[in-house]
Every structure is written in C-alpha cells, then in structure tokens.
Amino acid sequence: MTTTVIGWVNLKLQLYEARLRLRDPGPALLGPVADGVRESFANQFQSTGGYGGSPWKPLAASTAQRTGRWVPLQATGTLWRSLAVKGAPHGYAELRDPWTLAVGTTDPVAPFHQLGTRKMPKRPLVPPVIPDADRDRWASLAVDYILEGHL
C-alpha cells in the first residue's frame, strides 16, 4: 500500500511539473531547439543550399574573381555566423509567443540573397521546405523537455 501511495504522489508531482513546462516551453525552444535550427542553417551553408533541396547557383565568374572566393555567401562570413553561431552579431533567437520560436538574422544583405535581385539569383538561406528529419528532431527536443525536463 505504501508503495502505491508513494507512486501516486510521484506521478502527481511529475504531471504537475510537466504541466508547468507545457505552459512555458521557452527553455527548450531557446536552448536545444534553437541550437538545432542553427545547425540546420550551418548545413544549408555547408551544402551551398542543397541541404534544403534548392542548391544555390554558383557565383558569376566575375564576382568570384573580384572577391577571390568561389563559394556563394561566404565573402565575409558575417551572414553565415549570424545564422549558425549563437550570440553572433546580427543573429537572434527569440520567442514570438510562448510556442513560437524565431531564429534568424538582421544582417541587411540577407533579404537580397533569400529573394534575389535583378542582378543576383535567389540563394535561399531558409529553404522552401524544412527537412522532415529536422522538424522531427526539434519536436522531440521540445517533448523531452515537457515530459522529462531534459534540456
């Protein structure tokens, strides 16, 4: 009988704690989930867009010769760092509401690369489709936090 009562008390406590974490998933979203999103951005850059399914067009020969670089979007590394490195200038991870995480950049060149211009092709930083494996991993991280408290 005592074991059952202690078990019930423990279950009740665990459910109470899970309910509190469900109300405020921010620690998981701003922690491991945001880190996972940054990792996906890094994969997008490393694969020159192929990770998200839309490989970037190569640099024009004139641009590559002028900059001395042949890899798109890597002239200074600022844009990459703002999306892939926690705490980098221009980068951010913030909650728009208790359940909405935004990870991105305020780097002024980002929209030109994401959308393209008359003289520059689109090179999506945010892929048109987020890979299912990434979404599943991020969801698992949030669920682990809510149910178990793991960060």
Residue, then its C-alpha position, 0 to 999 in steps of 0.5 A: m500500500t505504501t508503495t502505491v501511495i508513494g507512486w501516486v504522489n510521484l506521478k502527481l508531482q511529475l504531471y504537475e511539473a510537466r504541466l508547468r513546462l507545457r505552459d512555458p516551453g521557452p527553455a527548450l525552444l531557446g536552448p536545444v531547439a534553437d541550437g538545432v535550427r542553427e545547425s540546420f542553417a550551418n548545413q544549408f551553408q555547408s551544402t551551398g543550399g542543397y541541404g534544403g533541396s534548392p542548391w544555390k547557383p554558383l557565383a558569376a565568374s566575375t564576382a568570384q574573381r573580384t572577391g577571390r572566393w568561389v563559394p556563394l555567401q561566404a565573402t565575409g562570413t558575417l551572414w553565415r555566423s549570424l545564422a549558425v553561431k549563437g550570440a553572433p552579431h546580427g543573429y537572434a533567437e527569440l520567442r514570438d509567443p510562448w510556442t513560437l520560436a524565431v531564429g534568424t538574422t538582421d544582417p541587411v544583405a540577407p533579404f537580397h540573397q533569400l529573394g534575389t535581385r535583378k542582378m543576383p539569383k535567389r540563394p535561399l538561406v531558409p529553404p522552401v521546405i524544412p527537412d522532415a528529419d529536422r522538424d522531427r528532431w526539434a519536436s522531440l527536443a521540445v517533448d523531452y523537455i515537457l515530459e522529462g525536463h531534459l534540456 
